[in-house]
Structure formats: structure tokens, C-alpha cells
């Protein structure tokens, strides 16, 4: 079976990391599709035109197209499999557009039924996909995510000169930065700062000013992959108080790096963290504050969370993820 892999998803973000790690473990003769942003209008058109041209030049050759993201081919040229990490564009319409909503309903949902298999990264996401698409549960395979060996307790430690809580996030509403700020404002130790990855978006900046904690909030910008593990290692607490996650890689990476984690009790995060973190209600700032205080102040609990977190993170392995993809698609991994 000839395999074409959509490499356009590879990048320094959740889906991008999944795309890169899977690509590195696919059969050596896998053919790459590269080019435009896969979900831009030009990228969507590029996928169809390139597969059409390819089918003409390779007529009669059994071919499977595989995407690590949610953009399947529309034209019935090749068999295909693709990956839907979450349904945030459906479940959080404020972060979607009319085009994306229509695209999911008219392209993605029918493609789930036509595909060889749909992969996803958590049981929560599978449950939502089954509810939304109505397909048989065997059509959707949970493969999870892994954690790179760079995320470990050993290595350089970021030391800014103050204790800090770390949230690796973007400025989208589902990340719940506002709720975190309201909880952070209530913690007793005023020497602790909050480091947020990303630029100082207006909503977060204005709320920090309103709460009188702007001098304790640090906007770190884009934290390069090369130094991200050191930020996790140096954190007094890694938090992820999201309203919605299809998986939650920063929580996993924080645990692997030896930091206690405080995460939401919603969507996929309890599934990822298990008993190795503190779960809080992301809609309740007092719950967030209580969880952060416990992780900061309870020494015995901190040590237990660190130990359990490292053990928990060791269960998530990119080799196992890729092996499940390869076995599901009946791909040979020989040279």
C-alpha cells in the first residue's frame, strides 16, 4: 500500500507535535504532501488538486492518504484516514467561523463515515465524535499523545528570581486565562508570579489590571521548544484551567518535567492527569485558588504529586501512539 502523509500540519503546537512525531515513525517510503497551511482556503484547494494530479500519474496503484489533522480530501480519489483531535469548532462556536462550522458539517462529518478510520487522542474526544457523527464506535480509534524525552526532571531549570505558576496557553477563550487570573488573585503568597506563554492580549491584560495583579503577571511570549522543558522544571506549579481540551499536552509535559499540576475537572484533562494532579472547577475562581494554594503550600502533597506525575507521564509514549496508528492502518514499517 502506497502511503501519502500530509506534512503541512507539522509545527510547534499540539496538532503540530502529533503530526511530527507520527511522521518520524511511519514507514521510510512514506510520501510527503507539503505546502500551504492545510486549513487555509488555498491549502484546502491545494490538497484536492495535488491528489488529483497524483492519481493521474500513479493510476492503478493502491494508495492511502493519511492526515494528522482534521482536513480530509473531498474528491473520492484515494482511500484515506484522518485525525480529529477535538470538536472545539463545534462545541465552542465563539472560536469558530461560519465557514468552519459549515466545513465541519458538510465535509468533516461525512468524511468520518467514508474514511478507513478516524483517529483521535482521548476517550473524551471519541465520545463527542460518536455523539456528533453517529458512526459506529469501531470507526474511531483513540491513539492518545506522547511526551518527548526532553520533558524530564533532569536538565536546565528556568530561574527568573521568583517562584512562579506556569500556564502554557494561547489567548483563546477556552483556555480560560480570565478565570485563572481571578483565582490567582486570591492566593495568599503574593511573591508568586504567574507566567503566561503568549503575548499580552487585551482581555487578559485588562483583567490583570482590574484585579490589581498586573505586576505579578508575566507574558512570556512564544516560549521556544528548546527551552520549554526548563520552564516546566522551574515552575512551582504548572496549571491548565481550560474550559475545553481534546487532550492537554502541557499538563502531561508538566508532569513529565517534575512539576505538580493543577488542571480543570472537565473534558479530557481528568483522563490525562488521572490521580497525579489536583482537579479544579474552571468556572469557579475560588476552586482554582484553592487548588493552586494546595499545590504551592502543602509540601507532602507536592512531593506526592511530583512522584505520581512522573509515573503517570511515563505511560504516554510516542512509539506506542505511532505503533497503534501503523497497526490500525495495516502499514508495513520495513525498509
CORNOR-V147787 format. One record per residue. N is the residue number from 1. PSI is psi in degrees with one decimal (NA if undefined). Layout:
[[N;PSI] [N;PSI]]
This chain:
[[1;123.8] [2;135.6] [3;128.7] [4;128.2] [5;132.6] [6;94.2] [7;-3.9] [8;-15.0] [9;-14.5] [10;133.0] [11;-177.7] [12;66.2] [13;177.7] [14;-58.2] [15;-37.3] [16;-38.1] [17;-43.4] [18;-46.7] [19;-42.3] [20;-44.7] [21;-38.1] [22;-44.7] [23;-40.6] [24;-14.1] [25;4.1] [26;164.8] [27;145.7] [28;-23.0] [29;12.5] [30;134.4] [31;139.6] [32;140.1] [33;115.5] [34;167.6] [35;-134.1] [36;164.4] [37;121.9] [38;-20.8] [39;11.7] [40;162.5] [41;-41.3] [42;-34.7] [43;-38.2] [44;-41.4] [45;-37.9] [46;-41.1] [47;-48.5] [48;-45.3] [49;-39.0] [50;-38.6] [51;-36.4] [52;-47.1] [53;-41.4] [54;-40.1] [55;-30.4] [56;-41.3] [57;-17.6] [58;31.4] [59;132.9] [60;-8.8] [61;121.1] [62;125.2] [63;141.7] [64;129.1] [65;131.4] [66;126.7] [67;133.8] [68;2.9] [69;-171.1] [70;12.6] [71;97.6] [72;161.8] [73;147.4] [74;-45.6] [75;137.1] [76;66.7] [77;-52.8] [78;159.6] [79;151.6] [80;158.1] [81;148.8] [82;177.4] [83;127.6] [84;108.7] [85;-29.8] [86;177.4] [87;39.2] [88;-31.4] [89;-18.1] [90;-45.5] [91;-21.2] [92;74.7] [93;-23.3] [94;-15.9] [95;7.6] [96;-175.4] [97;167.1] [98;-38.7] [99;-46.3] [100;-41.1] [101;-44.8] [102;-40.0] [103;-44.0] [104;-42.9] [105;-39.6] [106;-20.7] [107;-55.0] [108;-48.0] [109;-46.5] [110;-32.7] [111;-30.7] [112;-40.7] [113;-31.2] [114;-18.6] [115;159.1] [116;-40.5] [117;148.1] [118;130.3] [119;148.0] [120;177.8] [121;-2.2] [122;158.6] [123;-32.7] [124;-48.2] [125;-38.3] [126;-44.1] [127;-45.2] [128;-39.2] [129;-39.8] [130;-43.3] [131;-41.0] [132;-38.5] [133;-29.5] [134;12.9] [135;167.0] [136;145.1] [137;-23.8] [138;-11.2] [139;-17.5] [140;125.6] [141;125.7] [142;120.0] [143;-13.7] [144;-165.1] [145;170.4] [146;-177.6] [147;130.6] [148;150.4] [149;-19.6] [150;-24.7] [151;93.7] [152;166.8] [153;-12.7] [154;130.0] [155;-171.1] [156;145.5] [157;126.9] [158;125.1] [159;88.6] [160;-3.9] [161;7.9] [162;152.5] [163;147.1] [164;151.4] [165;133.8] [166;131.9] [167;111.3] [168;109.4] [169;174.6] [170;-176.0] [171;10.4] [172;148.4] [173;-35.5] [174;-16.2] [175;-15.6] [176;39.2] [177;-34.6] [178;-46.0] [179;-38.9] [180;-44.1] [181;-42.1] [182;-34.1] [183;-44.0] [184;-36.3] [185;-19.1] [186;-10.7] [187;150.8] [188;-34.8] [189;102.6] [190;-0.9] [191;-17.6] [192;135.4] [193;163.5] [194;117.4] [195;122.4] [196;127.5] [197;156.7] [198;168.2] [199;160.8] [200;85.5] [201;154.2] [202;-44.8] [203;-45.4] [204;-42.9] [205;-44.7] [206;-38.4] [207;-39.4] [208;-40.3] [209;-44.2] [210;-37.2] [211;-7.9] [212;26.4] [213;15.5] [214;-33.3] [215;-9.0] [216;4.6] [217;125.3] [218;119.9] [219;110.9] [220;-3.3] [221;-162.1] [222;117.9] [223;116.9] [224;145.9] [225;-34.4] [226;-26.5] [227;-5.4] [228;-42.8] [229;-35.4] [230;-33.5] [231;-42.6] [232;-45.9] [233;-34.9] [234;-10.4] [235;137.0] [236;-34.9] [237;140.4] [238;129.2] [239;156.4] [240;79.3] [241;39.7] [242;152.7] [243;-20.5] [244;131.8] [245;140.7] [246;-24.1] [247;-77.6] [248;58.2] [249;-40.9] [250;-33.8] [251;-44.1] [252;-43.9] [253;-35.5] [254;-44.9] [255;-45.0] [256;-28.4] [257;-1.2] [258;24.5] [259;142.5] [260;143.1] [261;144.0] [262;116.4] [263;168.5] [264;153.0] [265;23.1] [266;164.9] [267;-125.5] [268;-14.9] [269;-41.4] [270;-34.3] [271;-38.5] [272;-44.9] [273;-32.8] [274;-134.3] [275;15.5] [276;10.3] [277;172.2] [278;126.9] [279;135.0] [280;160.9] [281;112.2] [282;-15.2] [283;-2.7] [284;103.9] [285;-32.5] [286;-37.4] [287;-42.2] [288;-45.3] [289;-43.0] [290;-44.2] [291;-42.8] [292;-42.8] [293;-45.0] [294;-45.0] [295;-30.0] [296;-40.4] [297;-27.5] [298;97.4] [299;-44.6] [300;-42.7] [301;-40.6] [302;-48.0] [303;-37.2] [304;-42.0] [305;-39.7] [306;-46.8] [307;-47.7] [308;-34.8] [309;-43.0] [310;-42.0] [311;-42.1] [312;-45.0] [313;-29.9] [314;-15.9] [315;-14.2] [316;109.9] [317;128.8] [318;-32.2] [319;-41.1] [320;-38.5] [321;-50.8] [322;-39.0] [323;-37.9] [324;-39.7] [325;-48.1] [326;-43.4] [327;-40.3] [328;-38.1] [329;1.9] [330;46.1] [331;143.3] [332;139.7] [333;32.9] [334;152.1] [335;NA]]
